[in-house]
Amino acid sequence: MPRKIAFWLLWIGFVSYAFLLAPPTQPDTWMLIKNLSLGELEGINPIIVSLFYIMGVWPMIYSCVLFIDGKGQKIRAWPFAIGSFGVGAFAVLPYLALREQNIEFIGEKNIFLKVVDSRWTAIFISLIAVGLVGYAMLAGDWGDFIKKWQTSQFIHVMSLDFCMLCLLFPALVRDDMARRDIKDRQVFGAVSFIPLFGALLYLCLRPPLPKSSEKVARETVSSTVQ
């Protein structure tokens, strides 16, 4: 219960800050969002471009955990996963507050779950993220970005949303490791705390989700040996 309350308080605080305390909305915000969405990037700081598209990468990262975690929950994960593509952590936080502990995967993986569980999917997402970060680091104007971060609500909140998604990801990793019978949980758990790249590394290195029958067989053998 304290964990759930903490997530709700964090969500309320984040929403309140975004609408009440963040810098004001600039007149060109909607045009900026439109141009970024349509790929019309001329004249836009590469850091802003990369950050905007990375905020589309984060929901893909979360989807690789959320949909599997949601299979054993009373609430559906897909509305929160889809919502995260538009509002990021504003959609993820309510899911974290509503979900229950889920350390076992029951049933078979359908085609979609096989895709989000695939290491190839994780590698594909990682390549996109690395490319975007590299573009920002090599071509971005950090002075201009800091100035816009201080004056634009959109860029300010988007940056904080990125940080929030980095901080929240480990909250899902503990149960995900348990579902996969990962032995080195301290190592994998520590890796997940590395901003962005830790989540990508975790997805690339985690073992595939075992089938229910395989897990039962292992537990039977283990109990027999004991």
KEZARO-65182 format. One record per residue: residue number from 1; residue in three letters; x, y, z of N, C-alpha, C in turn. Coordinates in pm, 1 decimal. Layout:
<pts>
(NUM, 'Ala', (X, Y, Z), (X, Y, Z), (X, Y, Z));
...
</pts>
This chain:
<pts>
(1, 'Met', (80.8, -122.5, 0.0), (0.0, 0.0, 0.0), (84.5, 128.1, 0.0));
(2, 'Pro', (190.5, 139.1, 83.4), (274.4, 260.1, 78.7), (332.4, 284.4, -60.2));
(3, 'Arg', (366.8, 175.4, -129.5), (422.4, 186.9, -264.4), (319.9, 248.9, -359.6));
(4, 'Lys', (195.2, 203.6, -349.9), (89.6, 256.6, -435.5), (65.1, 404.3, -406.1));
(5, 'Ile', (61.1, 437.7, -278.1), (40.5, 577.1, -238.6), (153.6, 665.0, -290.8));
(6, 'Ala', (275.5, 613.1, -283.9), (391.3, 689.1, -331.7), (379.4, 719.5, -481.0));
(7, 'Phe', (335.6, 621.0, -558.8), (319.9, 643.2, -703.2), (209.4, 744.6, -731.8));
(8, 'Trp', (99.0, 737.0, -657.0), (-9.1, 834.2, -676.8), (36.5, 974.7, -639.9));
(9, 'Leu', (109.2, 987.4, -530.9), (159.5, 1118.3, -490.1), (258.2, 1173.3, -592.4));
(10, 'Leu', (341.3, 1084.8, -646.2), (437.1, 1126.1, -748.7), (363.8, 1173.3, -873.3));
(11, 'Trp', (258.4, 1101.7, -910.7), (179.0, 1139.2, -1028.2), (112.0, 1274.7, -1007.0));
(12, 'Ile', (50.7, 1294.0, -891.3), (-15.1, 1421.2, -860.6), (86.2, 1535.8, -860.8));
(13, 'Gly', (202.6, 1510.9, -801.1), (306.0, 1612.9, -797.6), (357.4, 1647.9, -936.5));
(14, 'Phe', (375.2, 1546.7, -1020.2), (426.3, 1568.0, -1155.6), (325.4, 1646.3, -1239.4));
(15, 'Val', (198.3, 1606.9, -1231.3), (93.0, 1677.6, -1305.1), (82.7, 1822.2, -1257.4));
(16, 'Ser', (85.5, 1841.5, -1127.5), (75.0, 1976.5, -1070.8), (190.8, 2064.5, -1115.9));
(17, 'Tyr', (311.6, 2008.8, -1113.0), (428.0, 2086.2, -1155.2), (417.7, 2122.5, -1303.1));
(18, 'Ala', (378.6, 2024.8, -1385.6), (373.8, 2047.0, -1530.2), (277.8, 2159.1, -1567.7));
(19, 'Phe', (166.1, 2169.1, -1497.2), (64.4, 2267.4, -1534.6), (68.9, 2395.7, -1452.1));
(20, 'Leu', (130.8, 2391.2, -1335.9), (127.8, 2508.1, -1248.3), (262.7, 2576.8, -1229.8));
(21, 'Leu', (371.0, 2500.6, -1236.3), (501.8, 2556.2, -1202.2), (601.5, 2559.2, -1317.8));
(22, 'Ala', (576.5, 2482.5, -1421.5), (668.7, 2479.2, -1535.6), (663.2, 2612.1, -1610.4));
(23, 'Pro', (764.3, 2641.2, -1692.7), (761.3, 2764.2, -1772.9), (635.3, 2771.1, -1859.4));
(24, 'Pro', (598.5, 2889.7, -1904.4), (475.0, 2904.4, -1982.7), (485.8, 2842.0, -2121.5));
(25, 'Thr', (369.8, 2816.6, -2180.5), (364.6, 2766.1, -2317.7), (403.6, 2877.3, -2413.9));
(26, 'Gln', (489.5, 2846.3, -2509.8), (532.5, 2944.5, -2608.1), (437.4, 2945.4, -2727.9));
(27, 'Pro', (424.1, 3059.0, -2796.8), (330.8, 3068.7, -2909.8), (359.6, 2969.7, -3022.5));
(28, 'Asp', (486.2, 2931.7, -3037.7), (522.0, 2843.1, -3149.3), (522.1, 2695.4, -3110.4));
(29, 'Thr', (469.4, 2661.7, -2992.3), (476.8, 2523.3, -2944.2), (405.8, 2426.0, -3036.8));
(30, 'Trp', (282.4, 2458.1, -3075.1), (206.2, 2364.4, -3158.3), (268.5, 2348.2, -3296.6));
(31, 'Met', (325.3, 2455.6, -3349.6), (394.8, 2445.1, -3477.9), (518.9, 2357.4, -3464.2));
(32, 'Leu', (588.7, 2370.1, -3351.5), (706.2, 2286.4, -3326.3), (666.9, 2139.4, -3318.7));
(33, 'Ile', (559.5, 2110.4, -3245.5), (512.7, 1971.6, -3233.4), (470.5, 1917.7, -3369.7));
(34, 'Lys', (401.5, 2000.4, -3447.4), (357.8, 1959.0, -3581.5), (477.6, 1926.2, -3669.8));
(35, 'Asn', (577.3, 2014.1, -3670.9), (695.1, 1992.0, -3754.8), (772.5, 1867.7, -3712.2));
(36, 'Leu', (785.6, 1847.8, -3581.8), (853.9, 1728.2, -3531.7), (777.3, 1602.1, -3569.4));
(37, 'Ser', (646.5, 1608.3, -3560.8), (563.5, 1491.4, -3592.3), (568.8, 1456.6, -3740.5));
(38, 'Leu', (581.2, 1558.7, -3824.9), (583.0, 1537.0, -3969.9), (724.2, 1518.6, -4024.6));
(39, 'Gly', (823.7, 1529.5, -3938.0), (961.7, 1512.9, -3982.4), (1018.4, 1634.4, -4052.0));
(40, 'Glu', (954.3, 1749.9, -4035.7), (1004.5, 1874.0, -4094.9), (1099.0, 1939.0, -3992.9));
(41, 'Leu', (1225.5, 1900.5, -3998.7), (1319.0, 1928.3, -3889.8), (1413.9, 2045.0, -3915.3));
(42, 'Glu', (1401.7, 2109.0, -4029.6), (1493.8, 2218.0, -4062.3), (1482.5, 2331.0, -3960.0));
(43, 'Gly', (1596.8, 2370.9, -3905.8), (1600.4, 2481.2, -3811.5), (1571.4, 2442.8, -3667.7));
(44, 'Ile', (1544.1, 2314.7, -3642.6), (1515.5, 2269.5, -3506.2), (1642.3, 2210.7, -3445.5));
(45, 'Asn', (1673.4, 2248.7, -3325.2), (1790.8, 2198.6, -3254.1), (1788.7, 2045.0, -3250.8));
(46, 'Pro', (1895.3, 1978.4, -3296.9), (1899.6, 1831.7, -3296.3), (1874.2, 1768.3, -3159.6));
(47, 'Ile', (1905.9, 1839.6, -3052.1), (1879.1, 1784.7, -2918.5), (1729.0, 1773.5, -2895.8));
(48, 'Ile', (1655.4, 1875.6, -2938.3), (1509.7, 1872.8, -2925.1), (1451.1, 1764.7, -3014.7));
(49, 'Val', (1505.2, 1752.0, -3134.3), (1459.9, 1646.7, -3226.3), (1480.9, 1509.3, -3164.2));
(50, 'Ser', (1600.9, 1486.1, -3114.7), (1633.9, 1355.7, -3056.1), (1548.5, 1327.0, -2933.5));
(51, 'Leu', (1532.2, 1426.6, -2847.4), (1452.2, 1407.7, -2726.4), (1308.0, 1374.2, -2761.5));
(52, 'Phe', (1252.8, 1443.6, -2859.5), (1114.4, 1419.4, -2901.2), (1096.8, 1275.7, -2949.0));
(53, 'Tyr', (1190.3, 1228.4, -3031.1), (1178.0, 1092.0, -3084.1), (1213.5, 986.4, -2979.7));
(54, 'Ile', (1303.2, 1019.0, -2888.8), (1333.3, 925.1, -2779.8), (1210.9, 906.5, -2690.5));
(55, 'Met', (1128.5, 1010.9, -2681.0), (1004.7, 996.6, -2604.6), (906.4, 903.9, -2674.9));
(56, 'Gly', (935.7, 869.0, -2798.1), (861.0, 763.9, -2866.8), (927.9, 628.7, -2851.1));
(57, 'Val', (1057.3, 630.4, -2822.4), (1131.0, 506.0, -2797.8), (1098.2, 451.0, -2659.3));
(58, 'Trp', (1085.9, 539.8, -2561.6), (1057.7, 494.5, -2424.5), (931.2, 408.6, -2414.6));
(59, 'Pro', (820.6, 446.9, -2478.1), (702.8, 360.0, -2471.6), (726.9, 221.4, -2531.2));
(60, 'Met', (813.4, 213.3, -2632.6), (846.7, 81.7, -2687.9), (923.8, -0.7, -2585.3));
(61, 'Ile', (1013.0, 66.1, -2512.5), (1088.3, -1.6, -2406.5), (993.0, -53.0, -2299.1));
(62, 'Tyr', (904.1, 34.3, -2255.1), (807.9, -4.7, -2151.1), (713.8, -114.4, -2199.7));
(63, 'Ser', (676.7, -109.3, -2326.8), (585.6, -211.3, -2380.3), (644.9, -350.6, -2370.6));
(64, 'Cys', (776.9, -359.7, -2378.9), (843.8, -490.0, -2370.1), (832.1, -551.2, -2230.5));
(65, 'Val', (790.7, -472.3, -2133.7), (770.1, -522.4, -1997.2), (623.2, -514.1, -1956.8));
(66, 'Leu', (558.3, -403.0, -1993.7), (421.4, -377.6, -1949.2), (321.7, -483.3, -1995.6));
(67, 'Phe', (328.5, -521.1, -2122.4), (229.3, -614.5, -2175.2), (242.2, -752.5, -2111.0));
(68, 'Ile', (364.5, -791.6, -2080.8), (386.1, -920.0, -2012.8), (341.5, -909.9, -1868.1));
(69, 'Asp', (375.7, -800.2, -1803.1), (334.1, -779.9, -1664.3), (181.9, -771.9, -1653.4));
(70, 'Gly', (119.8, -708.6, -1751.0), (-24.4, -689.4, -1746.9), (-104.9, -815.6, -1765.7));
(71, 'Lys', (-41.6, -921.0, -1818.2), (-114.2, -1045.8, -1842.0), (-163.1, -1108.4, -1711.7));
(72, 'Gly', (-96.5, -1080.2, -1602.0), (-137.9, -1136.2, -1474.2), (-203.5, -1035.1, -1382.0));
(73, 'Gln', (-247.2, -921.8, -1437.9), (-306.5, -815.7, -1356.6), (-458.4, -809.8, -1374.0));
(74, 'Lys', (-524.6, -752.7, -1275.9), (-668.9, -730.3, -1287.3), (-699.2, -617.0, -1384.1));
(75, 'Ile', (-605.2, -525.5, -1398.8), (-622.6, -414.1, -1491.5), (-550.7, -445.4, -1622.0));
(76, 'Arg', (-598.8, -388.8, -1729.6), (-535.8, -406.2, -1860.4), (-415.2, -313.5, -1872.4));
(77, 'Ala', (-308.4, -365.2, -1929.8), (-188.2, -282.4, -1945.1), (-192.2, -197.9, -2071.7));
(78, 'Trp', (-265.6, -244.9, -2173.6), (-256.3, -178.4, -2303.9), (-301.6, -31.9, -2303.9));
(79, 'Pro', (-405.1, 9.2, -2227.6), (-439.1, 152.3, -2230.7), (-326.0, 241.1, -2179.3));
(80, 'Phe', (-255.5, 192.5, -2078.7), (-145.0, 269.7, -2021.1), (-24.6, 269.3, -2115.7));
(81, 'Ala', (0.3, 154.9, -2179.3), (112.2, 145.4, -2273.6), (89.1, 236.6, -2393.6));
(82, 'Ile', (-32.2, 232.9, -2447.8), (-64.4, 319.5, -2561.4), (-62.4, 465.8, -2518.3));
(83, 'Gly', (-116.5, 493.0, -2400.0), (-116.9, 630.0, -2349.6), (22.0, 687.1, -2332.0));
(84, 'Ser', (118.3, 600.7, -2301.2), (255.5, 647.8, -2279.4), (318.4, 702.0, -2407.2));
(85, 'Phe', (267.2, 659.9, -2524.6), (318.9, 714.7, -2650.0), (283.1, 862.2, -2664.0));
(86, 'Gly', (176.4, 904.5, -2597.4), (136.0, 1043.8, -2605.3), (177.1, 1127.0, -2486.3));
(87, 'Val', (172.7, 1067.7, -2366.7), (197.5, 1147.7, -2245.6), (302.2, 1086.5, -2153.7));
(88, 'Gly', (373.2, 985.7, -2198.4), (486.8, 932.4, -2124.2), (454.5, 885.5, -1983.5));
(89, 'Ala', (529.4, 937.3, -1888.0), (516.0, 894.3, -1748.7), (380.5, 929.4, -1688.8));
(90, 'Phe', (311.0, 1025.1, -1747.2), (177.4, 1059.2, -1698.5), (82.3, 940.1, -1712.4));
(91, 'Ala', (110.0, 850.6, -1807.5), (29.2, 729.5, -1824.7), (89.0, 610.9, -1750.5));
(92, 'Val', (220.8, 605.9, -1738.9), (287.4, 492.8, -1673.6), (264.6, 493.8, -1522.5));
(93, 'Leu', (268.7, 610.7, -1462.2), (255.1, 620.4, -1316.2), (123.3, 562.8, -1263.2));
(94, 'Pro', (8.1, 591.3, -1325.0), (-115.5, 529.5, -1276.0), (-112.8, 377.0, -1283.6));
(95, 'Tyr', (-48.9, 322.3, -1387.9), (-39.1, 176.3, -1396.8), (42.4, 121.5, -1280.6));
(96, 'Leu', (154.0, 185.8, -1251.4), (238.8, 140.9, -1140.4), (164.7, 150.0, -1007.3));
(97, 'Ala', (76.8, 248.4, -995.8), (0.3, 264.6, -872.3), (-112.2, 161.8, -859.9));
(98, 'Leu', (-163.8, 113.9, -972.8), (-278.2, 22.2, -972.2), (-238.8, -125.1, -977.4));
(99, 'Arg', (-122.2, -154.8, -1031.8), (-82.1, -294.1, -1051.4), (-52.5, -363.5, -918.5));
(100, 'Glu', (-57.6, -496.4, -924.4), (-19.4, -578.5, -809.7), (110.0, -652.2, -842.6));
(101, 'Gln', (174.2, -705.0, -741.2), (295.4, -783.7, -764.7), (261.7, -902.0, -855.3));
(102, 'Asn', (347.2, -925.9, -952.6), (321.1, -1031.8, -1050.0), (453.4, -1098.8, -1086.6));
(103, 'Ile', (486.1, -1206.5, -1017.3), (617.2, -1270.0, -1035.5), (609.7, -1399.4, -1115.9));
(104, 'Glu', (492.8, -1428.9, -1172.0), (479.4, -1553.4, -1247.3), (399.2, -1530.1, -1374.1));
(105, 'Phe', (448.9, -1583.3, -1483.3), (377.3, -1575.3, -1610.7), (301.3, -1705.6, -1631.6));
(106, 'Ile', (170.8, -1694.7, -1647.2), (86.9, -1813.3, -1663.5), (27.2, -1813.9, -1803.3));
(107, 'Gly', (34.9, -1928.1, -1869.1), (-20.2, -1940.2, -2003.1), (88.3, -1941.3, -2109.2));
(108, 'Glu', (47.0, -1925.3, -2233.0), (139.7, -1926.2, -2345.7), (153.4, -1785.8, -2403.8));
(109, 'Lys', (266.3, -1759.3, -2464.4), (287.8, -1630.7, -2529.7), (219.8, -1630.6, -2666.5));
(110, 'Asn', (138.1, -1528.4, -2692.1), (84.1, -1513.0, -2826.4), (189.3, -1445.1, -2914.2));
(111, 'Ile', (153.9, -1419.4, -3038.1), (251.5, -1363.6, -3132.2), (302.3, -1227.8, -3083.9));
(112, 'Phe', (211.3, -1144.5, -3033.7), (252.1, -1011.4, -2989.3), (347.8, -1019.0, -2871.2));
(113, 'Leu', (316.8, -1105.3, -2774.5), (405.0, -1119.2, -2658.4), (540.5, -1176.2, -2698.4));
(114, 'Lys', (542.1, -1261.2, -2799.4), (669.8, -1312.8, -2849.2), (753.9, -1200.2, -2908.3));
(115, 'Val', (686.8, -1105.7, -2973.3), (758.3, -992.1, -3032.7), (818.2, -903.0, -2923.8));
(116, 'Val', (737.5, -865.7, -2824.1), (789.1, -776.1, -2719.4), (889.1, -846.8, -2628.4));
(117, 'Asp', (887.2, -979.2, -2629.2), (980.8, -1056.5, -2547.5), (1109.9, -1087.8, -2623.4));
(118, 'Ser', (1109.5, -1061.9, -2753.3), (1222.6, -1099.9, -2838.2), (1345.3, -1011.7, -2815.1));
(119, 'Arg', (1460.5, -1073.1, -2814.7), (1586.2, -998.5, -2802.7), (1610.8, -913.7, -2927.0));
(120, 'Trp', (1563.4, -961.1, -3041.8), (1579.6, -884.7, -3165.5), (1502.0, -753.7, -3158.8));
(121, 'Thr', (1385.8, -756.8, -3096.4), (1309.1, -633.7, -3076.9), (1387.7, -536.8, -2989.7));
(122, 'Ala', (1447.2, -587.5, -2883.5), (1527.5, -504.0, -2793.5), (1647.2, -443.7, -2867.0));
(123, 'Ile', (1711.5, -522.3, -2950.6), (1826.8, -472.7, -3026.6), (1783.3, -364.0, -3124.4));
(124, 'Phe', (1670.0, -385.0, -3190.5), (1616.5, -286.2, -3284.9), (1588.4, -153.8, -3214.6));
(125, 'Ile', (1522.7, -160.7, -3099.8), (1492.9, -40.1, -3022.4), (1622.5, 27.8, -2977.6));
(126, 'Ser', (1720.6, -51.3, -2937.7), (1848.7, 2.3, -2890.7), (1921.7, 77.3, -3001.3));
(127, 'Leu', (1919.2, 24.2, -3121.7), (1986.3, 89.7, -3234.4), (1923.7, 225.6, -3263.1));
(128, 'Ile', (1791.4, 232.5, -3255.1), (1723.2, 360.3, -3275.7), (1765.7, 460.2, -3168.3));
(129, 'Ala', (1765.1, 416.0, -3043.4), (1799.6, 504.5, -2931.9), (1943.7, 553.2, -2941.1));
(130, 'Val', (2035.5, 463.3, -2970.6), (2177.0, 500.6, -2981.7), (2196.0, 601.9, -3094.1));
(131, 'Gly', (2128.1, 580.9, -3206.0), (2136.8, 674.3, -3317.6), (2087.3, 813.4, -3280.0));
(132, 'Leu', (1976.5, 819.0, -3207.1), (1920.3, 947.5, -3166.6), (2010.0, 1019.4, -3066.5));
(133, 'Val', (2063.4, 945.4, -2970.8), (2153.4, 1005.8, -2872.5), (2280.6, 1055.5, -2941.2));
(134, 'Gly', (2333.5, 975.4, -3032.2), (2452.5, 1015.8, -3105.8), (2429.2, 1142.2, -3187.0));
(135, 'Tyr', (2312.8, 1151.5, -3249.9), (2276.7, 1270.1, -3328.4), (2272.0, 1394.2, -3239.7));
(136, 'Ala', (2213.0, 1379.7, -3121.8), (2204.0, 1492.8, -3028.9), (2341.9, 1535.7, -2980.1));
(137, 'Met', (2426.2, 1438.9, -2946.7), (2558.1, 1469.7, -2892.2), (2649.1, 1534.2, -2996.2));
(138, 'Leu', (2638.6, 1490.3, -3120.2), (2729.7, 1537.6, -3223.9), (2684.2, 1667.4, -3289.5));
(139, 'Ala', (2554.2, 1685.0, -3302.8), (2504.9, 1800.1, -3379.2), (2426.6, 1900.7, -3296.5));
(140, 'Gly', (2399.3, 1869.5, -3170.2), (2312.2, 1954.3, -3090.2), (2378.1, 2079.9, -3035.9));
(141, 'Asp', (2296.3, 2179.9, -3010.7), (2340.5, 2306.3, -2951.0), (2289.0, 2308.8, -2807.2));
(142, 'Trp', (2377.2, 2279.3, -2711.9), (2334.4, 2266.7, -2573.0), (2298.0, 2400.8, -2510.8));
(143, 'Gly', (2365.0, 2507.0, -2551.3), (2330.8, 2639.5, -2500.0), (2188.9, 2678.3, -2538.0));
(144, 'Asp', (2154.4, 2654.1, -2662.9), (2018.6, 2683.4, -2710.3), (1916.0, 2595.4, -2639.5));
(145, 'Phe', (1951.3, 2468.7, -2617.1), (1858.0, 2376.9, -2550.7), (1829.7, 2421.4, -2407.3));
(146, 'Ile', (1934.3, 2460.1, -2334.8), (1916.0, 2504.9, -2196.0), (1827.3, 2628.9, -2190.4));
(147, 'Lys', (1848.7, 2720.6, -2286.1), (1766.6, 2841.8, -2290.1), (1619.7, 2806.4, -2313.9));
(148, 'Lys', (1595.4, 2715.0, -2406.8), (1457.1, 2674.3, -2435.7), (1399.2, 2593.5, -2319.5));
(149, 'Trp', (1482.2, 2514.7, -2251.5), (1435.4, 2437.5, -2135.8), (1385.7, 2530.9, -2025.6));
(150, 'Gln', (1447.1, 2646.5, -2015.7), (1410.1, 2742.8, -1911.5), (1287.5, 2826.0, -1947.5));
(151, 'Thr', (1251.4, 2827.9, -2074.9), (1143.4, 2918.6, -2117.4), (1024.2, 2849.5, -2182.6));
(152, 'Ser', (1037.6, 2724.1, -2223.1), (930.7, 2654.3, -2295.0), (871.4, 2542.2, -2210.1));
(153, 'Gln', (741.2, 2546.9, -2186.4), (675.0, 2441.6, -2109.1), (689.9, 2306.0, -2177.4));
(154, 'Phe', (673.4, 2302.7, -2308.2), (679.9, 2176.9, -2382.5), (815.1, 2109.1, -2365.5));
(155, 'Ile', (922.4, 2182.7, -2390.1), (1056.5, 2125.2, -2381.1), (1093.1, 2095.1, -2236.1));
(156, 'His', (1052.1, 2180.6, -2145.4), (1080.8, 2161.9, -2002.6), (1014.6, 2034.1, -1950.5));
(157, 'Val', (885.3, 2020.0, -1975.2), (811.7, 1903.7, -1925.2), (854.8, 1776.6, -1997.1));
(158, 'Met', (882.8, 1786.8, -2126.5), (928.9, 1669.9, -2200.9), (1061.3, 1618.9, -2144.5));
(159, 'Ser', (1149.2, 1709.5, -2106.8), (1277.4, 1670.1, -2047.5), (1257.3, 1601.1, -1913.1));
(160, 'Leu', (1168.5, 1657.2, -1831.0), (1139.5, 1595.5, -1701.2), (1069.1, 1461.2, -1718.7));
(161, 'Asp', (986.4, 1451.2, -1820.6), (918.2, 1325.2, -1850.7), (1020.5, 1217.4, -1885.4));
(162, 'Phe', (1121.5, 1255.0, -1962.4), (1229.7, 1161.8, -1994.5), (1297.6, 1112.8, -1866.9));
(163, 'Cys', (1329.6, 1205.5, -1778.0), (1395.1, 1168.3, -1651.6), (1305.3, 1078.9, -1567.1));
(164, 'Met', (1176.4, 1109.2, -1565.9), (1082.1, 1029.5, -1487.5), (1074.4, 886.7, -1540.6));
(165, 'Leu', (1071.9, 871.3, -1671.5), (1067.5, 737.0, -1730.4), (1194.6, 658.8, -1698.8));
(166, 'Cys', (1307.4, 727.8, -1693.8), (1432.7, 662.2, -1653.6), (1423.1, 611.0, -1510.0));
(167, 'Leu', (1365.3, 691.8, -1422.4), (1357.0, 656.2, -1280.5), (1254.6, 546.5, -1253.3));
(168, 'Leu', (1148.2, 542.0, -1332.0), (1038.9, 448.5, -1305.3), (1063.5, 308.1, -1358.8));
(169, 'Phe', (1146.6, 294.6, -1460.1), (1164.2, 163.8, -1523.8), (1204.3, 53.6, -1425.9));
(170, 'Pro', (1298.2, 78.7, -1333.7), (1336.1, -28.2, -1239.3), (1220.2, -80.6, -1155.1));
(171, 'Ala', (1112.8, -2.7, -1142.1), (998.0, -47.8, -1062.4), (930.4, -169.9, -1123.5));
(172, 'Leu', (948.7, -189.7, -1254.0), (889.8, -305.1, -1322.1), (987.6, -420.6, -1337.3));
(173, 'Val', (1114.6, -391.5, -1317.0), (1218.4, -491.4, -1344.8), (1219.5, -605.0, -1242.8));
(174, 'Arg', (1193.5, -573.9, -1117.9), (1201.8, -677.0, -1013.3), (1110.3, -796.0, -1043.8));
(175, 'Asp', (984.4, -769.2, -1075.3), (891.9, -878.3, -1107.1), (927.3, -944.2, -1239.8));
(176, 'Asp', (977.1, -864.5, -1334.4), (1014.5, -921.1, -1463.7), (1129.3, -1020.1, -1447.8));
(177, 'Met', (1224.2, -989.1, -1360.7), (1335.0, -1081.2, -1334.4), (1284.5, -1209.5, -1269.7));
(178, 'Ala', (1188.5, -1196.3, -1178.6), (1133.3, -1314.4, -1110.9), (1061.1, -1404.6, -1210.0));
(179, 'Arg', (987.9, -1345.5, -1303.4), (916.2, -1425.7, -1403.6), (1012.0, -1503.2, -1492.3));
(180, 'Arg', (1133.7, -1453.9, -1506.0), (1231.4, -1517.0, -1594.6), (1332.3, -1603.0, -1518.5));
(181, 'Asp', (1315.1, -1614.2, -1388.9), (1406.6, -1692.9, -1305.9), (1551.1, -1646.3, -1320.0));
(182, 'Ile', (1570.4, -1514.7, -1329.4), (1705.5, -1460.1, -1339.9), (1777.3, -1476.1, -1206.2));
(183, 'Lys', (1896.1, -1531.3, -1210.9), (1971.4, -1558.0, -1088.0), (2048.2, -1434.6, -1040.1));
(184, 'Asp', (2114.2, -1365.0, -1133.0), (2194.6, -1247.8, -1096.3), (2106.1, -1123.1, -1090.9));
(185, 'Arg', (2010.5, -1122.8, -1001.3), (1912.8, -1013.9, -997.9), (1973.0, -882.0, -951.9));
(186, 'Gln', (2072.6, -888.2, -866.8), (2135.9, -763.9, -821.8), (2205.4, -693.6, -937.8));
(187, 'Val', (2270.6, -772.2, -1022.8), (2340.6, -715.3, -1138.1), (2240.5, -657.0, -1237.2));
(188, 'Phe', (2140.2, -736.8, -1274.7), (2040.0, -690.0, -1370.4), (1963.3, -570.5, -1314.3));
(189, 'Gly', (1931.5, -576.1, -1184.6), (1859.7, -465.6, -1121.9), (1940.8, -338.1, -1122.0));
(190, 'Ala', (2069.8, -349.6, -1093.8), (2157.5, -232.2, -1093.1), (2169.1, -171.9, -1232.7));
(191, 'Val', (2179.3, -258.0, -1332.5), (2189.8, -211.9, -1471.3), (2067.4, -129.7, -1510.1));
(192, 'Ser', (1950.3, -171.9, -1464.0), (1825.9, -104.2, -1503.0), (1818.3, 39.6, -1452.3));
(193, 'Phe', (1901.0, 76.4, -1354.9), (1900.0, 212.4, -1301.1), (1979.8, 309.7, -1387.8));
(194, 'Ile', (2059.9, 258.9, -1480.5), (2134.7, 346.9, -1570.3), (2034.9, 415.0, -1663.9));
(195, 'Pro', (2033.0, 548.0, -1670.0), (1933.7, 617.5, -1752.5), (1934.4, 571.9, -1898.5));
(196, 'Leu', (1821.6, 535.1, -1949.0), (1794.8, 491.7, -2085.9), (1872.5, 367.9, -2126.5));
(197, 'Phe', (2005.9, 376.9, -2125.7), (2087.1, 265.7, -2173.3), (2078.6, 144.3, -2081.2));
(198, 'Gly', (2052.0, 166.4, -1954.0), (2033.9, 54.8, -1862.4), (1910.7, -25.8, -1897.6));
(199, 'Ala', (1801.4, 43.9, -1929.7), (1678.4, -24.5, -1970.6), (1700.9, -102.0, -2100.0));
(200, 'Leu', (1771.0, -40.1, -2194.2), (1799.7, -107.1, -2321.5), (1887.7, -229.4, -2299.9));
(201, 'Leu', (1989.1, -214.2, -2216.7), (2079.9, -325.6, -2188.7), (2005.4, -439.3, -2120.2));
(202, 'Tyr', (1916.6, -403.8, -2027.6), (1838.4, -507.1, -1959.1), (1754.3, -586.0, -2058.9));
(203, 'Leu', (1686.4, -516.6, -2149.5), (1601.9, -585.2, -2247.7), (1684.2, -674.3, -2340.0));
(204, 'Cys', (1805.5, -629.6, -2372.6), (1890.6, -708.0, -2463.1), (1950.7, -830.8, -2394.8));
(205, 'Leu', (1973.4, -822.6, -2264.4), (2042.6, -930.5, -2192.9), (1948.9, -1026.9, -2120.2));
(206, 'Arg', (1826.8, -985.6, -2090.8), (1736.8, -1072.2, -2013.3), (1705.5, -1199.9, -2091.1));
(207, 'Pro', (1695.7, -1312.5, -2022.7), (1661.0, -1438.0, -2090.3), (1515.0, -1436.4, -2133.1));
(208, 'Pro', (1480.0, -1518.7, -2231.4), (1340.3, -1524.0, -2276.4), (1247.7, -1568.4, -2164.1));
(209, 'Leu', (1125.2, -1524.6, -2172.0), (1024.7, -1564.6, -2074.0), (995.1, -1713.0, -2091.1));
(210, 'Pro', (1010.4, -1793.5, -1985.2), (985.6, -1937.6, -1998.8), (837.2, -1966.6, -2012.1));
(211, 'Lys', (805.6, -2075.0, -2080.6), (667.1, -2119.5, -2087.9), (626.4, -2172.2, -1951.1));
(212, 'Ser', (497.2, -2167.4, -1923.8), (447.8, -2214.0, -1793.7), (486.3, -2358.5, -1769.1));
(213, 'Ser', (477.9, -2441.7, -1873.8), (509.4, -2583.9, -1859.2), (655.5, -2604.7, -1824.9));
(214, 'Glu', (742.7, -2521.4, -1884.3), (885.5, -2532.5, -1857.1), (914.6, -2492.6, -1712.7));
(215, 'Lys', (847.8, -2387.7, -1665.6), (870.9, -2341.3, -1529.2), (823.2, -2445.1, -1428.5));
(216, 'Val', (707.4, -2503.6, -1454.5), (655.4, -2606.8, -1365.1), (750.2, -2724.9, -1359.9));
(217, 'Ala', (805.6, -2763.4, -1475.9), (898.4, -2876.1, -1481.8), (1023.4, -2848.2, -1399.8));
(218, 'Arg', (1075.7, -2726.0, -1409.3), (1195.2, -2690.4, -1333.4), (1167.2, -2692.4, -1184.2));
(219, 'Glu', (1050.9, -2638.3, -1145.5), (1016.3, -2636.4, -1003.7), (996.6, -2777.1, -949.1));
(220, 'Thr', (941.6, -2867.0, -1033.5), (920.9, -3005.7, -992.3), (1053.6, -3075.5, -970.2));
(221, 'Val', (1147.2, -3053.8, -1064.7), (1279.7, -3113.8, -1053.2), (1350.7, -3060.8, -929.8));
(222, 'Ser', (1338.6, -2927.7, -906.2), (1403.9, -2866.2, -791.2), (1350.7, -2922.7, -660.1));
(223, 'Ser', (1217.9, -2937.3, -650.7), (1159.0, -2990.3, -527.8), (1194.6, -3136.9, -507.4));
(224, 'Thr', (1209.7, -3211.8, -618.5), (1247.1, -3352.8, -609.8), (1388.8, -3368.7, -557.7));
(225, 'Val', (1477.7, -3280.7, -608.0), (1617.7, -3285.5, -565.4), (1629.3, -3253.0, -417.4));
(226, 'Gln', (1549.5, -3154.4, -372.9), (1554.6, -3115.9, -232.3), (1498.4, -3226.4, -143.3));
</pts>
